Amino acid sequence: MLTIHRVRAVRLVVDHPSEERTEPGYAVVVTGARFEAIGPYEELLAAYGERARIREWDGVLTPGRYEPDGAAYLEATYHPDPRETDELGGELLTGEALAALGMTETRWGASARRGVQRLLARGTTVLTGPFVRPAVRTAVARSGIREASGPRPRALVPSGVADFAVFADNGDCLVTALDGRLVHRRR
């Protein structure tokens, strides 16, 4: 199914300041896991509107965030379960506090799933590994978030993979999509 994502503006490139630009009034068309088209909303509506679902977001659509410390965030940090807040508090645990937990692979997997959800809620679509813990590697693979070996400029292009995020003026992530599928939506 075709979907037009109407936003206030589209930022075509991030992580490469000389090319970073925002296009007000632009939108994107997604079909399956790919961008079908990127351009002025009115033109896309005329070309695809009869066949497309329209989603409107009050923000700027960009390539998703890149998290260069993905391995440390998921393998050297414990993301407490909300049911553990009485015992552990709500903050992320590292160092001695993490060592005292006696982590099992099952617990690492649950922590990694919560960590990935937090990353998606911040608009992250790419992170750096490698991940040595099998449970963490599985959580990352199942999430659909992309693993990269290092930073590189990210751009939105027709026929490119539809990984993107939409950010409000205050920096809050409103939407994160992987392969054109919404994986986070702010309520």
C-alpha positions as a Markdown table, in Angstrom:
| # | Residue | x | y | z |
|---|---|---|---|---|
| 1 | Met | 0.0 | 0.0 | 0.0 |
| 2 | Leu | 1.2 | 3.5 | -0.8 |
| 3 | Thr | 1.4 | 6.0 | 2.1 |
| 4 | Ile | 2.1 | 9.7 | 1.8 |
| 5 | His | 3.7 | 11.1 | 4.9 |
| 6 | Arg | 2.8 | 14.8 | 5.1 |
| 7 | Val | 5.0 | 16.8 | 7.3 |
| 8 | Arg | 6.0 | 20.5 | 7.8 |
| 9 | Ala | 9.4 | 19.8 | 6.0 |
| 10 | Val | 11.7 | 17.0 | 4.9 |
| 11 | Arg | 15.4 | 17.0 | 5.7 |
| 12 | Leu | 17.0 | 15.0 | 2.9 |
| 13 | Val | 20.5 | 14.5 | 4.4 |
| 14 | Val | 21.9 | 14.4 | 7.9 |
| 15 | Asp | 25.5 | 13.9 | 9.3 |
| 16 | His | 27.0 | 15.8 | 6.4 |
| 17 | Pro | 26.7 | 19.6 | 7.2 |
| 18 | Ser | 27.7 | 20.8 | 3.7 |
| 19 | Glu | 24.7 | 19.0 | 2.2 |
| 20 | Glu | 22.2 | 19.3 | 5.0 |
| 21 | Arg | 19.1 | 21.1 | 3.9 |
| 22 | Thr | 15.4 | 21.2 | 4.9 |
| 23 | Glu | 12.7 | 21.3 | 2.3 |
| 24 | Pro | 9.5 | 23.0 | 3.6 |
| 25 | Gly | 6.3 | 21.7 | 2.2 |
| 26 | Tyr | 7.8 | 18.4 | 1.1 |
| 27 | Ala | 6.4 | 15.0 | 1.8 |
| 28 | Val | 7.5 | 11.4 | 1.1 |
| 29 | Val | 5.6 | 8.5 | -0.5 |
| 30 | Val | 6.4 | 5.0 | 0.8 |
| 31 | Thr | 5.4 | 1.8 | -0.8 |
| 32 | Gly | 6.4 | -1.3 | 1.1 |
| 33 | Ala | 9.9 | -0.9 | 2.5 |
| 34 | Arg | 11.0 | 1.8 | 0.0 |
| 35 | Phe | 10.5 | 5.4 | -0.7 |
| 36 | Glu | 8.5 | 5.8 | -3.9 |
| 37 | Ala | 8.9 | 9.5 | -4.2 |
| 38 | Ile | 10.1 | 12.6 | -2.3 |
| 39 | Gly | 8.9 | 16.1 | -3.2 |
| 40 | Pro | 6.4 | 18.9 | -2.8 |
| 41 | Tyr | 3.3 | 17.6 | -1.0 |
| 42 | Glu | 0.9 | 19.0 | -3.6 |
| 43 | Glu | 2.7 | 17.3 | -6.5 |
| 44 | Leu | 2.8 | 14.0 | -4.6 |
| 45 | Leu | -0.9 | 14.3 | -3.7 |
| 46 | Ala | -1.8 | 14.9 | -7.4 |
| 47 | Ala | 0.3 | 11.9 | -8.5 |
| 48 | Tyr | -0.5 | 9.4 | -5.8 |
| 49 | Gly | -3.4 | 10.7 | -3.7 |
| 50 | Glu | -6.1 | 8.5 | -5.2 |
| 51 | Arg | -4.2 | 5.4 | -4.4 |
| 52 | Ala | -2.5 | 6.4 | -1.1 |
| 53 | Arg | -3.3 | 6.6 | 2.5 |
| 54 | Ile | -2.2 | 10.0 | 4.0 |
| 55 | Arg | -0.5 | 10.3 | 7.4 |
| 56 | Glu | 0.1 | 13.8 | 8.8 |
| 57 | Trp | 2.8 | 14.6 | 11.3 |
| 58 | Asp | 3.5 | 18.0 | 12.9 |
| 59 | Gly | 7.3 | 17.8 | 12.5 |
| 60 | Val | 10.3 | 17.5 | 10.2 |
| 61 | Leu | 10.9 | 14.1 | 8.6 |
| 62 | Thr | 14.6 | 13.1 | 8.5 |
| 63 | Pro | 16.7 | 10.0 | 8.0 |
| 64 | Gly | 16.7 | 8.3 | 11.3 |
| 65 | Arg | 19.3 | 8.9 | 14.0 |
| 66 | Tyr | 22.6 | 7.1 | 14.1 |
| 67 | Glu | 23.8 | 5.8 | 17.5 |
| 68 | Pro | 27.5 | 5.4 | 17.5 |
| 69 | Asp | 27.6 | 3.9 | 21.0 |
| 70 | Gly | 25.0 | 1.2 | 20.3 |
| 71 | Ala | 27.2 | -1.7 | 21.7 |
| 72 | Ala | 27.9 | 0.1 | 25.0 |
| 73 | Tyr | 24.3 | 1.3 | 25.3 |
| 74 | Leu | 23.0 | -2.3 | 24.9 |
| 75 | Glu | 25.8 | -4.5 | 26.3 |
| 76 | Ala | 27.3 | -2.4 | 29.1 |
| 77 | Thr | 24.1 | -0.9 | 30.4 |
| 78 | Tyr | 21.1 | -2.5 | 32.1 |
| 79 | His | 17.7 | -1.1 | 31.2 |
| 80 | Pro | 15.5 | -1.8 | 34.2 |
| 81 | Asp | 12.1 | -3.3 | 33.8 |
| 82 | Pro | 9.4 | -0.9 | 35.1 |
| 83 | Arg | 8.5 | -3.6 | 37.6 |
| 84 | Glu | 12.0 | -3.3 | 39.1 |
| 85 | Thr | 11.9 | 0.4 | 39.9 |
| 86 | Asp | 11.2 | -0.2 | 43.6 |
| 87 | Glu | 14.3 | -2.4 | 43.9 |
| 88 | Leu | 16.6 | -0.8 | 41.3 |
| 89 | Gly | 15.2 | 2.6 | 40.6 |
| 90 | Gly | 14.4 | 3.9 | 37.1 |
| 91 | Glu | 17.9 | 4.9 | 35.9 |
| 92 | Leu | 20.1 | 2.9 | 33.6 |
| 93 | Leu | 22.7 | 0.8 | 35.5 |
| 94 | Thr | 26.3 | 0.6 | 34.6 |
| 95 | Gly | 29.6 | -0.3 | 36.3 |
| 96 | Glu | 29.5 | -1.7 | 39.8 |
| 97 | Ala | 25.7 | -1.5 | 39.9 |
| 98 | Leu | 25.5 | -3.6 | 36.7 |
| 99 | Ala | 28.1 | -6.1 | 38.0 |
| 100 | Ala | 26.1 | -6.6 | 41.2 |
| 101 | Leu | 23.0 | -7.8 | 39.2 |
| 102 | Gly | 24.5 | -11.2 | 38.2 |
| 103 | Met | 23.2 | -10.9 | 34.6 |
| 104 | Thr | 22.0 | -14.0 | 32.7 |
| 105 | Glu | 21.5 | -14.2 | 29.0 |
| 106 | Thr | 17.7 | -14.0 | 29.5 |
| 107 | Arg | 18.1 | -10.8 | 31.5 |
| 108 | Trp | 20.5 | -9.3 | 28.9 |
| 109 | Gly | 18.0 | -10.1 | 26.2 |
| 110 | Ala | 15.1 | -8.4 | 28.1 |
| 111 | Ser | 17.3 | -5.4 | 28.9 |
| 112 | Ala | 18.4 | -5.1 | 25.2 |
| 113 | Arg | 14.8 | -5.2 | 24.0 |
| 114 | Arg | 13.9 | -2.3 | 26.4 |
| 115 | Gly | 17.1 | -0.5 | 25.3 |
| 116 | Val | 16.1 | -0.9 | 21.6 |
| 117 | Gln | 12.6 | 0.5 | 22.3 |
| 118 | Arg | 14.2 | 3.5 | 23.9 |
| 119 | Leu | 16.5 | 4.0 | 20.9 |
| 120 | Leu | 13.5 | 3.7 | 18.5 |
| 121 | Ala | 11.6 | 6.3 | 20.7 |
| 122 | Arg | 14.5 | 8.7 | 20.1 |
| 123 | Gly | 14.3 | 8.2 | 16.3 |
| 124 | Thr | 17.3 | 5.8 | 16.0 |
| 125 | Thr | 17.3 | 3.6 | 12.9 |
| 126 | Val | 21.1 | 2.8 | 12.7 |
| 127 | Leu | 23.5 | 1.9 | 15.5 |
| 128 | Thr | 27.1 | 0.6 | 15.7 |
| 129 | Gly | 28.0 | -2.8 | 17.0 |
| 130 | Pro | 29.3 | -5.4 | 17.0 |
| 131 | Phe | 27.3 | -7.1 | 19.6 |
| 132 | Val | 29.0 | -10.0 | 21.3 |
| 133 | Arg | 26.3 | -11.2 | 23.6 |
| 134 | Pro | 24.0 | -13.6 | 21.8 |
| 135 | Ala | 20.8 | -12.3 | 23.5 |
| 136 | Val | 21.6 | -8.7 | 22.6 |
| 137 | Arg | 22.5 | -9.6 | 19.0 |
| 138 | Thr | 19.1 | -11.4 | 18.7 |
| 139 | Ala | 17.2 | -8.4 | 20.2 |
| 140 | Val | 18.9 | -6.0 | 17.7 |
| 141 | Ala | 18.3 | -8.4 | 14.7 |
| 142 | Arg | 14.6 | -8.9 | 15.6 |
| 143 | Ser | 14.0 | -5.2 | 16.0 |
| 144 | Gly | 14.9 | -4.4 | 12.4 |
| 145 | Ile | 17.2 | -1.6 | 13.5 |
| 146 | Arg | 20.2 | -1.5 | 11.2 |
| 147 | Glu | 23.7 | -2.2 | 12.4 |
| 148 | Ala | 26.6 | -0.2 | 10.8 |
| 149 | Ser | 30.3 | -0.5 | 11.2 |
| 150 | Gly | 30.8 | 3.2 | 11.4 |
| 151 | Pro | 29.2 | 6.6 | 10.6 |
| 152 | Arg | 28.3 | 7.6 | 7.1 |
| 153 | Pro | 26.0 | 10.3 | 5.8 |
| 154 | Arg | 22.4 | 9.2 | 5.6 |
| 155 | Ala | 20.1 | 10.5 | 2.9 |
| 156 | Leu | 16.5 | 10.1 | 1.8 |
| 157 | Val | 16.3 | 9.1 | -1.8 |
| 158 | Pro | 13.6 | 7.7 | -4.1 |
| 159 | Ser | 13.9 | 3.9 | -4.2 |
| 160 | Gly | 15.9 | 4.0 | -0.9 |
| 161 | Val | 15.0 | 2.0 | 2.2 |
| 162 | Ala | 12.2 | 3.8 | 4.0 |
| 163 | Asp | 14.0 | 4.2 | 7.4 |
| 164 | Phe | 13.1 | 7.6 | 8.8 |
| 165 | Ala | 12.0 | 9.6 | 11.9 |
| 166 | Val | 9.8 | 12.7 | 12.4 |
| 167 | Phe | 10.8 | 15.2 | 15.0 |
| 168 | Ala | 8.8 | 18.0 | 16.7 |
| 169 | Asp | 10.2 | 21.5 | 17.1 |
| 170 | Asn | 11.2 | 20.6 | 20.7 |
| 171 | Gly | 13.3 | 17.6 | 19.5 |
| 172 | Asp | 10.9 | 14.9 | 20.6 |
| 173 | Cys | 10.6 | 12.0 | 18.2 |
| 174 | Leu | 7.0 | 11.7 | 17.0 |
| 175 | Val | 7.5 | 8.7 | 14.7 |
| 176 | Thr | 10.2 | 6.2 | 13.8 |
| 177 | Ala | 9.9 | 3.9 | 10.8 |
| 178 | Leu | 12.0 | 0.9 | 9.7 |
| 179 | Asp | 11.5 | -0.5 | 6.2 |
| 180 | Gly | 8.4 | 1.8 | 5.9 |
| 181 | Arg | 6.8 | 0.2 | 9.0 |
| 182 | Leu | 6.0 | 2.4 | 12.0 |
| 183 | Val | 8.0 | 1.0 | 14.9 |
| 184 | His | 7.5 | 3.9 | 17.3 |
| 185 | Arg | 4.7 | 6.5 | 17.5 |
| 186 | Arg | 4.5 | 9.0 | 20.3 |
| 187 | Arg | 1.2 | 8.9 | 22.0 |
